[in-house]
Amino acid sequence: MTEIEIRGKLTSTKFTELFELLTKKGELSDHYHRLSVDISPGFDPQTKTWKNSSGTDIRLKKSGDKEKLSIKTGDFKDKERKEVEIKLVTGQFLSSLDFLESLGYSSGMIYFWESWEFNYLGVEIKLSKYTEDYFTFEVEGKENSDVDLIASKLGLTPYTNDEYRTAIDWENQNIHRLYSRKIVEKVLKENFQAA
């Protein structure tokens, strides 16, 4: 499957404004807390960056009680990337981490946030809250979707390639945590009923 998506940052005011608009005129399709462990190749734990990106993103994700393994290929800033997902049976998150570690994927970052997904004008719009004052959006469509036009209609400005790289690096330094199984267990215990 190829997904077409653009992303950007939101102010607290714009987040609230968009949330209200999409609640009224869109359709809420999902709301969840997401735990994502990014163990993509090429990670440097000293700088918390992917200095030698392989073009392959490997993430283990838990959204509510749904769990999956996701692999995306292509550059992180590409609008179109191939994505392969494997849905897991709920409760396999930690054993899946063990499996990936045994393959040599044991370094990366832990992301945790809250998201609301809306269907609106034929695309999916995801609003995400990372902290009390840090919010982002994604506009995702399938082939033939004009995600840029819809973002423009909503007054959303997607990241440029440089801005996206800067945002990722800033988030890794200031919001997200270095991967360790112990921290993942703690996040699961604190935020999900059945770890």
Secondary structure by P-SEA (a helix, b strand, c coil): cccccccccccaaaaaaaaaaaaacccccbbbbbbbbbbccccccccccccccccbbbbbbbcccccbbbbbcccccccbbbbbbbbccccaaaaaaaaaaaacccbbbbbbbcbbbbbcccbbbbbbbccccccbbbbbbccccaaaaaaaaaccccccaaaaaaaaaaaaacccccccaaaaaaaaaaccccc
